[in-house]
Amino acid sequence: MIDNILARLFASELLVFILVLSLMLAFSEIGFRIGLRLYAAKNDARKGQIGGIQGAVLGLLGLLLAFTFAMAVDRYDTRRGLVLKEANAKSTTYLRASLLPDTHQPPIKDLLRHYVDTRLEYWPLVDDPAKLAEGMRLIGNIQTQL
């Protein structure tokens, strides 16, 4: 029962966005109302505690942001390195194809060009699983021919 409700709820990105936005607004309003009541109470001890809590929450937010950016930078560097390695491997393979006998060079170089063109053609379509599978199949065929 609950699984069905959650599945329907999280099926739509727009619905999740609206739900999270409304919850954030509701909790902000509740916190504002509680804060107004606390401010009207003129209790200096409580006001001092709020400053400490606010500092701790902002510190945790800063720490969370730092970890998030560190992970994003690490993933970016890893991906950049993998793309660079693949490009170097392709260019090295193309250069080494020149060492083959003259009769074998043109077909190998054409296959390598076709491989690069296929990779570039199917790269923007990685979000579509059917297109991605088709691209991987074509690339596998080219690798087999090579």
C-alpha positions as CSV (number, residue, x, y, z in Angstrom):
1,M,0.0,0.0,0.0
2,I,2.7,2.5,1.1
3,D,4.9,1.3,-1.7
4,N,2.2,2.1,-4.3
5,I,1.7,5.6,-2.8
6,L,5.4,6.3,-2.8
7,A,5.9,5.0,-6.3
8,R,3.1,7.2,-7.6
9,L,4.4,10.2,-5.7
10,F,8.0,9.9,-6.9
11,A,7.1,9.0,-10.5
12,S,6.7,12.7,-11.4
13,E,9.6,15.1,-10.9
14,L,7.2,18.0,-10.9
15,L,5.1,16.5,-8.2
16,V,8.2,15.9,-6.0
17,F,9.4,19.5,-6.6
18,I,6.0,20.9,-5.6
19,L,5.8,18.7,-2.5
20,V,9.3,19.6,-1.4
21,L,8.7,23.3,-2.0
22,S,5.4,23.3,-0.1
23,L,7.0,21.4,2.8
24,M,9.9,23.9,2.9
25,L,7.6,26.9,2.9
26,A,5.4,25.3,5.6
27,F,8.4,24.6,7.9
28,S,9.7,28.1,7.2
29,E,6.4,29.6,8.2
30,I,6.2,27.5,11.4
31,G,9.8,28.4,12.3
32,F,9.0,32.1,11.7
33,R,5.9,31.9,14.0
34,I,7.9,30.2,16.7
35,G,10.6,32.8,16.4
36,L,8.1,35.6,16.7
37,R,6.8,34.1,19.9
38,L,10.3,33.6,21.3
39,Y,11.3,37.2,20.4
40,A,8.2,38.5,22.2
41,A,9.1,36.6,25.3
42,K,12.2,38.8,25.9
43,N,14.1,35.8,27.3
44,D,17.8,36.7,26.8
45,A,19.0,33.2,27.7
46,R,17.0,31.6,24.9
47,K,18.1,34.3,22.4
48,G,21.7,33.5,23.2
49,Q,21.1,29.8,22.6
50,I,19.6,30.6,19.2
51,G,22.9,32.2,18.1
52,G,24.8,29.1,19.0
53,I,22.4,26.9,17.2
54,Q,22.4,29.1,14.2
55,G,26.2,29.0,14.0
56,A,26.3,25.2,14.3
57,V,23.7,24.8,11.5
58,L,25.6,27.2,9.2
59,G,28.8,25.4,10.0
60,L,27.2,22.0,9.1
61,L,25.8,23.6,5.9
62,G,29.3,24.8,5.0
63,L,30.7,21.4,5.6
64,L,28.0,19.8,3.5
65,L,28.7,22.2,0.7
66,A,32.5,21.6,0.9
67,F,32.0,17.8,0.7
68,T,29.6,18.1,-2.2
69,F,32.0,20.3,-4.2
70,A,34.9,18.0,-3.4
71,M,33.0,15.0,-4.7
72,A,32.0,16.9,-7.8
73,V,35.5,18.1,-8.6
74,D,36.8,14.5,-8.0
75,R,34.3,13.1,-10.5
76,Y,35.0,15.8,-13.0
77,D,38.8,15.1,-12.8
78,T,38.2,11.4,-13.1
79,R,36.0,11.8,-16.1
80,R,38.4,14.3,-17.7
81,G,41.2,11.8,-17.2
82,L,39.3,9.0,-18.8
83,V,38.3,11.0,-21.8
84,L,42.0,12.1,-22.2
85,K,43.2,8.5,-21.9
86,E,40.6,7.4,-24.6
87,A,41.6,10.2,-26.9
88,N,45.3,9.3,-26.5
89,A,44.6,5.6,-27.1
90,K,42.7,6.4,-30.3
91,S,45.4,8.7,-31.6
92,T,48.2,6.2,-30.7
93,T,46.2,3.4,-32.5
94,Y,45.8,5.6,-35.6
95,L,49.6,6.4,-35.6
96,R,50.5,2.7,-35.1
97,A,48.2,1.8,-38.1
98,S,50.8,3.5,-40.2
99,L,53.3,0.7,-39.3
100,L,51.1,-1.9,-41.0
101,P,51.7,-2.9,-44.6
102,D,50.3,-0.5,-47.2
103,T,47.5,-2.8,-48.2
104,H,46.1,-2.9,-44.6
105,Q,46.5,0.8,-43.7
106,P,43.5,2.4,-45.4
107,P,40.8,0.0,-44.1
108,I,42.2,0.2,-40.5
109,K,42.3,4.0,-40.7
110,D,38.8,4.2,-42.1
111,L,37.5,1.9,-39.3
112,L,39.2,4.2,-36.7
113,R,37.6,7.3,-38.3
114,H,34.2,5.5,-38.3
115,Y,34.8,4.5,-34.6
116,V,35.4,8.2,-33.6
117,D,32.4,9.4,-35.7
118,T,30.2,6.8,-34.0
119,R,31.4,7.8,-30.6
120,L,30.7,11.5,-31.3
121,E,27.3,10.8,-32.9
122,Y,26.0,8.7,-30.0
123,W,27.6,10.7,-27.1
124,P,24.7,13.2,-26.8
125,L,22.2,10.3,-26.8
126,V,23.5,8.6,-23.6
127,D,20.3,9.5,-21.7
128,D,18.2,7.3,-24.0
129,P,18.9,3.6,-23.2
130,A,17.8,2.3,-26.6
131,K,20.1,4.7,-28.5
132,L,22.9,4.0,-26.0
133,A,22.5,0.2,-26.6
134,E,22.5,0.8,-30.4
135,G,25.7,2.9,-30.2
136,M,27.4,0.4,-28.0
137,R,26.5,-2.4,-30.5
138,L,27.9,-0.4,-33.4
139,I,31.1,0.4,-31.5
140,G,31.4,-3.3,-30.6
141,N,31.1,-4.2,-34.2
142,I,33.8,-1.8,-35.2
143,Q,36.1,-3.1,-32.5
144,T,35.5,-6.6,-33.7
145,Q,36.3,-5.6,-37.3
146,L,39.5,-4.0,-36.1
